[in-house]
């Protein structure tokens, strides 16, 4: 049996729809939160050691690296929650059509960007 099907190996030419991008981002933010949780557990463990250790973690979190980690973690959490709400609504049978699914995906990404900027301004 001869299989004749198109093969596109040039990944730069593939254009994902917004709904695919939101689904991929939901998975990526889940993985990002796992790694952020490792940092959070480390910071909690170190800060409970002594008063000096607490001050060390506090100074780390008040620095540029700490703020970037905090904003990144909150951004991943925010997107994961928004994406989870979107997926939950789709599980109820809404936004399953192409147009409404893409619209909800664009709204989710837009809301995520706005909330991330607001959190960045507040935390910085």
C-alpha positions as CSV (number, residue, x, y, z in Angstrom):
1,X,0.0,0.0,0.0
2,X,1.5,3.3,-1.1
3,X,0.8,6.2,1.3
4,X,0.7,9.6,-0.4
5,X,0.2,12.3,2.0
6,X,1.8,15.7,2.3
7,X,4.7,16.1,4.7
8,X,5.6,19.5,6.0
9,X,8.8,19.5,7.9
10,X,9.3,23.3,7.8
11,X,7.9,24.2,11.2
12,X,8.2,27.9,10.5
13,X,5.4,27.7,7.9
14,X,2.8,26.1,10.3
15,X,0.4,28.6,11.8
16,X,-1.4,27.5,14.9
17,X,-5.0,28.8,15.6
18,X,-5.5,30.7,18.8
19,X,-7.3,27.7,20.4
20,X,-4.2,25.5,19.8
21,X,-1.9,28.2,21.3
22,X,-4.0,28.5,24.4
23,X,-4.0,24.7,24.9
24,X,-0.2,24.6,24.5
25,X,0.3,27.5,26.8
26,X,-1.9,25.8,29.4
27,X,0.4,22.8,29.4
28,X,3.6,25.0,29.4
29,X,2.4,27.1,32.4
30,X,1.6,23.9,34.3
31,X,5.2,22.7,33.8
32,X,6.5,26.2,34.7
33,X,4.5,26.2,37.9
34,X,6.0,22.8,38.8
35,X,9.5,24.3,38.6
36,X,8.4,27.5,40.3
37,X,7.1,25.4,43.2
38,X,10.6,23.9,43.6
39,X,11.9,27.5,44.2
40,X,9.1,28.3,46.6
41,X,9.7,25.1,48.6
42,X,13.4,25.9,48.7
43,X,12.7,29.5,49.9
44,X,10.3,28.3,52.6
45,X,12.7,25.7,53.8
46,X,15.6,28.1,54.0
47,X,13.6,30.9,55.6
48,X,12.6,28.7,58.5
49,X,16.2,27.9,59.4
50,X,17.0,31.1,61.4
51,X,16.4,34.8,61.5
52,X,19.4,35.4,59.3
53,X,18.2,32.8,56.7
54,X,14.8,34.5,56.7
55,X,16.5,37.9,56.0
56,X,18.5,36.3,53.2
57,X,15.4,35.0,51.5
58,X,13.7,38.3,52.1
59,X,16.5,40.2,50.5
60,X,16.6,37.7,47.6
61,X,12.9,38.3,46.9
62,X,13.2,42.0,47.1
63,X,16.0,42.0,44.5
64,X,15.5,42.0,40.7
65,X,15.8,38.2,40.4
66,X,13.3,37.6,43.1
67,X,10.8,40.0,41.5
68,X,11.2,38.4,38.1
69,X,10.6,34.9,39.7
70,X,7.6,36.2,41.5
71,X,6.1,37.9,38.5
72,X,6.8,34.9,36.3
73,X,5.3,32.5,38.8
74,X,2.2,34.6,39.2
75,X,1.9,35.1,35.5
76,X,2.0,31.3,34.9
77,X,-0.5,30.7,37.7
78,X,-2.8,33.4,36.3
79,X,-2.7,31.9,32.8
80,X,-3.2,28.4,34.1
81,X,-6.2,29.5,36.0
82,X,-7.7,31.4,33.1
83,X,-7.0,28.5,30.7
84,X,-8.5,26.0,33.2
85,X,-11.6,28.1,33.5
86,X,-11.8,28.2,29.7
87,X,-11.3,24.5,29.4
88,X,-13.9,23.9,32.1
89,X,-16.5,26.0,30.2
90,X,-15.7,24.0,27.1
91,X,-16.3,20.8,29.0
92,X,-19.8,22.1,29.8
93,X,-20.4,22.3,26.0
94,X,-19.8,26.0,25.3
95,X,-17.3,27.6,23.1
96,X,-16.7,24.4,21.1
97,X,-17.4,25.9,17.7
98,X,-14.5,27.2,15.7
99,X,-15.4,30.9,15.9
100,X,-16.4,31.0,19.6
101,X,-13.4,28.8,20.6
102,X,-10.9,31.1,18.8
103,X,-12.6,34.2,20.3
104,X,-12.5,32.7,23.9
105,X,-8.8,31.8,23.3
106,X,-8.0,35.4,22.2
107,X,-9.9,36.8,25.2
108,X,-8.0,34.4,27.5
109,X,-4.6,35.5,26.1
110,X,-5.5,39.2,26.2
111,X,-6.8,39.0,29.8
112,X,-3.6,37.1,30.8
113,X,-1.4,39.8,29.3
114,X,-3.3,42.6,31.0
115,X,-3.3,40.9,34.4
116,X,0.5,40.1,34.0
117,X,1.3,43.7,33.3
118,X,-0.9,44.9,36.3
119,X,0.8,42.4,38.6
120,X,4.2,43.4,37.3
121,X,3.5,47.1,38.0
122,X,2.1,46.3,41.5
123,X,5.0,44.0,42.5
124,X,7.8,46.1,41.0
